[in-house]
Amino acid sequence: MKKKQAISIVIPCYNEEASLSQLAQQLLPAIDKLSRKYTVEPIFVDDGSIDRTNELLHQHFAGLANVKIVKHEKNKNLGAALRTGFSQASGDLVAALDSDCTYSPELIATMIEMMDEQTHIVTVSPYHPQGKVHNVPAHRIFLSKSASRLYKIVLGCPLHTYTAMVRVYKKEVIQNVSFEADNFLGVTELLVKAVLKGYQVKELPVELEARKFGISKMKKFPITVIGNHLSLLSTVMKHKLFRNSL
């Protein structure tokens, strides 16, 4: 019998007590469907939550096959949580999914189907011409879109969205591309460095909506975030001009 392809799904969680019930309602049926074709490894990273997140993760998901629930003793931020999850992943494909159901877990199956021999990453793309954004604060959309446009120009790569976390990677990308940012910038840094290494990316146009459960961990787009993007863009430009190491 042919061995099933394995998919690891990394889900960072930080103080998500209010959203985990909704996540379970959407994620469990999605995993059930995926399990018919793939070996699924759900990996939850509790990033130092101080509410009931860890308790509820075990309550809702501890019975899943191949599940891993990892806890940071202190909050380390999104990039660090992703690195922890990726380090635990054993799948041929590694997905990153948010815990607030901003994007449906069912998208993972569609993204896997978009993979082929030439494609190494599939990312959701609300800023694609066929994508849409609903009820998200205007300042966040403006700054996120602006950052994505700048990366598109500097990289010379026709992607429309560089800031979305929800993606599916071939395992070799996770193994060969490192990223240092512990915060939200880590999501962009990983994609940018993968593109610079020649990995090919496909976009899935999606509709982005503001979260309905729990509290956003990015209430504002502080000046430090803008500075972080400008710093990464500067690094990319120097690499392209002088072939500096990343």
Phi, psi and omega in degrees: 000136180291133180290138178291143171292142184258138178235123174264138179239110183266125183231101176287143180222132175220112181051055183254028180310319185282343187251350188290330176296316178295321177300315179300318180300326182266323186284319184299314175296326179294318178295320179302316179292317179298325184294343178288336182242336187229158166275120187255132178239095177283132180233114179256130178246107175278108188272062176071035181298147179245009175252209183269018183306310184296317178301316183286329174300314178293322181297316186273329194234353185298337181277355180290145175295139174065012185289146173231129176239111185248142182235128167277135179292329176232154178295128181244352177089170193299313182301317179294322178295320177296317179300318178298314179297317180297324180294338180269350189280134179244001185286160173291328175240147180232119179257148171244129184225139177281161185266354187262005178063024172301322172243136183294137174301338179296341179295335182303316181298317179297319181293322177297320180295336180280347179292141172213187185298329183271347185258133181249336182220138169238127183236146171291151185214087177292340182267002172297148179308333178265000177270172181214159177229132181232133167061021176263137182311134186301322183294325178293316180295317180300312183290320179293316177296318180298317178299316181298320178296320179295317177297320179301317181290310185295320181281338186067033183242131189281023176287151181258337184229121180246357190248003181273136183280328189286111183211166169236129181243146163289147186304326182298330178295313180298324182285329189254349182242117178260153175220146190255333186296131177275341185265200181298336180298336181303326179298314180288318181302317180298314181293316181299313181293326177295318178298316180295334177275359176095005178288141185266139186235137171247149177249138172254109178298131183221169173256125179260129177235152176299147180298146181256346184230141179076187185243132178299139177273000177231069182294327181232167171249081188296161181301332179294325178294317177300315179299322179296317178296317180297323178295317178295318178299320178297318178298319180295317180297318178296321178298316183289326181279319188243003181058034176296153176288151180266000000 
